Amino acid sequence: MSAPSLRGDGTSEDVWWGPGGLDAVPGADPAAVRPPGRVVVVAPHPDDEVLGAGGTLAVWAAEGSEVAVVAVTDGEGSHPGSPTLTPAQLAMRRAVEREHALAALGLGAPVVHRLGLPDAGVGADDVARGLARLLRAGDTVLVPVAGDGHPDHDATADGGARAAAGAGVTCWRYPVWLWHWARPGAVSFVGARRLFLPAGAVRAKAAAIACFTTQIAPLSPDPRDAVILAEPVLARFRRDAEIVWGPR
């Protein structure tokens, strides 16, 4: 099976909220399903934790959850061949963007554990080994949903879930690129919940997304510096709810 295409505008919000779409997912208050211990969110690239679960993390942090971030890669590969920023410079920019974004979510200065795996070259075994060293009893792990569609996300989903199982801790899953390439009817929402975000969390997530300037705006007019997260993509992350798969 060929990999799904992550190009273009992707599946529109009208389609996702149409028949068989997100309205059919059972709803819940994120505060009511807040895990009792530390929350460890595993992000293949800087911004994935915000795009996929930023509003929920904001609610949980406001309710007292300790949140730690595992940075699988530094995101140095988002603009290969850029004439404006070297991979090292891009990685530094994206680290600062993440710092500002997590603060915008109200997380303060959470611990960020860098695995240092290569962007566009993540291996599931490496994720599993790196994450296993960081987990402790009582944690809840958030990883990308299986089949999210980006190779780094899929490797992180596999390795992250294996590490969680090995540590005997709860694993939740969040989507990012699934919204782009999939369509209602092709996605199983068994075990999914639609977490309704309060207005403050929606605003905090929007402010956090705005911090990722290397991704939401072109680095330069050169085609190699093109925007990564165009407006049709961002629309899917401005919802007043987030979909997660987790324990029932």
C-alpha positions as CSV (number, residue, x, y, z in Angstrom):
1,M,0.0,0.0,0.0
2,S,1.4,3.4,-0.9
3,A,1.8,6.1,1.7
4,P,-1.0,8.6,1.9
5,S,-0.5,12.0,0.3
6,L,0.2,14.9,2.6
7,R,0.2,17.4,-0.1
8,G,-2.5,19.9,-1.1
9,D,-5.4,21.1,1.1
10,G,-6.5,17.7,2.3
11,T,-10.0,16.8,3.6
12,S,-12.1,19.8,4.4
13,E,-13.7,20.6,7.7
14,D,-17.1,20.4,6.0
15,V,-16.5,16.8,5.1
16,W,-15.2,15.9,8.6
17,W,-18.3,17.3,10.2
18,G,-20.6,15.7,7.6
19,P,-22.3,12.3,7.7
20,G,-20.3,9.6,9.6
21,G,-17.9,12.3,10.8
22,L,-16.9,13.9,14.0
23,D,-20.4,14.6,15.3
24,A,-20.7,10.8,15.8
25,V,-17.8,10.6,18.2
26,P,-18.9,10.5,21.9
27,G,-18.2,13.7,23.7
28,A,-16.5,14.3,27.1
29,D,-15.1,17.1,29.3
30,P,-11.3,17.0,29.2
31,A,-11.2,17.9,32.9
32,A,-13.4,14.9,33.7
33,V,-11.0,12.4,32.0
34,R,-7.8,14.0,33.2
35,P,-5.2,11.4,34.1
36,P,-4.2,11.2,37.7
37,G,-0.4,11.3,37.2
38,R,2.2,12.8,35.0
39,V,1.3,13.3,31.3
40,V,4.0,12.5,28.9
41,V,3.3,13.7,25.4
42,V,5.5,12.3,22.6
43,A,5.9,14.6,19.6
44,P,7.6,13.4,16.4
45,H,8.3,17.1,15.5
46,P,8.1,20.4,17.3
47,D,4.4,21.5,17.1
48,D,2.8,18.0,16.9
49,E,1.9,18.0,20.6
50,V,0.2,21.4,20.2
51,L,-1.6,20.6,16.9
52,G,-2.8,17.2,18.1
53,A,-3.6,17.8,21.8
54,G,-2.7,21.4,22.8
55,G,-6.1,22.3,24.0
56,T,-6.5,19.2,26.1
57,L,-3.0,19.7,27.6
58,A,-3.9,23.3,28.5
59,V,-7.0,22.1,30.4
60,W,-5.1,19.3,32.1
61,A,-2.3,21.7,33.1
62,A,-4.7,24.2,34.5
63,E,-6.3,21.4,36.6
64,G,-2.9,20.6,38.0
65,S,-1.3,17.9,35.8
66,E,2.4,17.8,35.4
67,V,3.2,17.7,31.7
68,A,6.5,16.5,30.1
69,V,7.3,16.6,26.4
70,V,9.4,14.0,24.6
71,A,10.9,15.6,21.4
72,V,11.5,12.7,19.1
73,T,13.2,14.9,16.5
74,D,14.3,18.6,16.4
75,G,12.3,19.2,13.2
76,E,15.4,20.1,11.2
77,G,14.1,18.5,8.1
78,S,10.9,20.5,7.4
79,H,12.6,22.6,4.7
80,P,15.2,20.5,2.9
81,G,17.4,22.5,0.7
82,S,16.3,25.8,2.3
83,P,18.5,28.7,1.1
84,T,17.5,30.7,4.2
85,L,18.2,28.4,7.2
86,T,20.5,25.4,7.7
87,P,19.0,22.4,9.3
88,A,20.9,23.3,12.6
89,Q,19.5,26.9,12.4
90,L,16.0,25.5,11.8
91,A,16.2,23.2,14.7
92,M,17.2,26.0,17.0
93,R,14.3,28.2,15.7
94,R,11.8,25.4,16.2
95,A,13.0,24.8,19.8
96,V,12.4,28.4,20.7
97,E,9.0,28.3,18.9
98,R,8.0,25.2,21.0
99,E,9.1,26.9,24.2
100,H,6.9,29.9,23.5
101,A,4.0,27.7,22.4
102,L,4.1,25.6,25.5
103,A,4.1,28.8,27.6
104,A,1.1,30.0,25.6
105,L,-0.8,26.8,26.6
106,G,-0.1,27.7,30.2
107,L,2.3,24.8,30.7
108,G,5.0,27.2,32.1
109,A,8.4,25.6,31.4
110,P,7.7,21.9,31.1
111,V,10.6,19.4,30.9
112,V,11.4,18.6,27.3
113,H,13.3,15.4,26.8
114,R,15.2,15.3,23.4
115,L,15.6,11.9,21.8
116,G,17.6,13.6,19.0
117,L,16.4,11.2,16.2
118,P,16.8,12.3,12.6
119,D,13.8,14.2,11.1
120,A,12.4,12.0,8.3
121,G,14.3,9.1,9.6
122,V,12.7,8.0,12.9
123,G,12.8,4.3,13.8
124,A,10.2,2.8,16.0
125,D,12.8,0.8,18.0
126,D,14.7,3.9,18.8
127,V,11.6,5.7,20.0
128,A,10.7,2.7,22.2
129,R,14.2,2.6,23.7
130,G,14.4,6.3,24.3
131,L,10.9,6.6,25.8
132,A,11.3,3.6,28.0
133,R,14.2,5.3,29.9
134,L,11.9,8.2,30.7
135,L,8.7,6.6,31.9
136,R,7.7,6.0,35.5
137,A,4.8,4.3,37.3
138,G,1.6,6.3,37.1
139,D,2.4,8.1,33.8
140,T,-0.1,8.6,31.0
141,V,1.6,8.7,27.6
142,L,0.2,10.5,24.5
143,V,1.5,9.3,21.1
144,P,0.3,9.8,17.6
145,V,-2.6,7.7,16.4
146,A,-1.5,4.5,14.6
147,G,-1.6,5.1,10.8
148,D,-1.4,8.9,11.2
149,G,0.2,8.9,7.7
150,H,3.6,10.6,8.1
151,P,6.5,8.0,8.5
152,D,7.9,9.7,11.6
153,H,4.5,9.8,13.2
154,D,3.8,6.2,12.4
155,A,7.2,5.1,13.8
156,T,6.6,7.2,16.9
157,A,3.1,5.7,17.3
158,D,4.5,2.2,17.2
159,G,7.6,2.7,19.4
160,G,5.7,4.9,21.9
161,A,2.9,2.4,22.3
162,R,5.4,-0.4,22.9
163,A,7.3,1.6,25.5
164,A,4.0,2.4,27.3
165,A,3.0,-1.2,27.3
166,G,6.4,-2.3,28.5
167,A,6.2,0.2,31.4
168,G,2.7,-0.8,32.2
169,V,1.3,2.7,31.8
170,T,-1.8,4.1,30.1
171,C,-1.5,5.2,26.4
172,W,-3.6,7.8,24.7
173,R,-3.4,8.6,21.0
174,Y,-3.8,11.9,19.1
175,P,-4.1,12.5,15.4
176,V,-2.4,15.2,13.3
177,W,-2.0,14.2,9.6
178,L,-4.9,11.7,9.7
179,W,-7.2,14.7,9.3
180,H,-5.5,15.6,6.1
181,W,-5.6,12.4,4.0
182,A,-8.4,10.3,5.5
183,R,-12.1,10.7,5.2
184,P,-15.1,9.8,7.4
185,G,-15.9,6.1,6.9
186,A,-12.3,5.2,6.5
187,V,-11.5,5.9,10.1
188,S,-12.6,3.8,13.1
189,F,-13.7,6.0,16.0
190,V,-14.0,3.0,18.3
191,G,-12.4,4.1,21.6
192,A,-12.3,7.8,20.5
193,R,-13.6,10.7,22.4
194,R,-14.4,14.3,21.4
195,L,-13.0,16.4,24.1
196,F,-14.9,19.7,24.2
197,L,-12.5,22.6,24.8
198,P,-13.5,25.6,26.9
199,A,-13.1,29.0,25.1
200,G,-9.9,29.8,27.1
201,A,-8.2,26.5,25.9
202,V,-9.3,27.3,22.2
203,R,-7.6,30.7,22.5
204,A,-4.5,29.3,24.2
205,K,-4.1,26.7,21.4
206,A,-4.5,29.3,18.7
207,A,-1.9,31.5,20.4
208,A,0.4,28.4,20.7
209,I,0.0,27.6,17.0
210,A,0.9,31.2,16.1
211,C,4.3,30.7,17.7
212,F,5.4,28.2,15.0
213,T,6.3,30.9,12.5
214,T,8.7,28.6,10.6
215,Q,5.7,26.3,9.8
216,I,2.8,28.6,9.3
217,A,4.5,31.2,7.1
218,P,7.1,30.9,4.3
219,L,10.8,31.3,5.3
220,S,11.3,33.3,2.1
221,P,9.8,33.6,-1.4
222,D,11.9,30.7,-2.6
223,P,9.8,27.6,-3.3
224,R,12.1,25.5,-1.0
225,D,11.0,27.8,1.9
226,A,7.3,27.3,1.3
227,V,4.8,27.2,4.1
228,I,4.2,23.8,5.7
229,L,0.9,24.4,7.5
230,A,-1.3,26.3,5.1
231,E,-4.6,27.8,6.2
232,P,-6.7,24.7,5.1
233,V,-4.5,22.6,7.3
234,L,-4.6,24.9,10.2
235,A,-8.4,25.0,10.1
236,R,-8.5,21.5,11.3
237,F,-6.6,22.5,14.5
238,R,-8.8,25.4,15.3
239,R,-11.8,23.3,16.3
240,D,-13.5,23.7,19.7
241,A,-12.9,20.0,20.3
242,E,-10.0,17.5,20.0
243,I,-10.4,13.9,19.1
244,V,-8.3,11.4,21.1
245,W,-8.3,7.7,21.4
246,G,-7.8,6.4,25.0
247,P,-8.9,4.1,27.7
248,R,-12.7,3.7,28.1
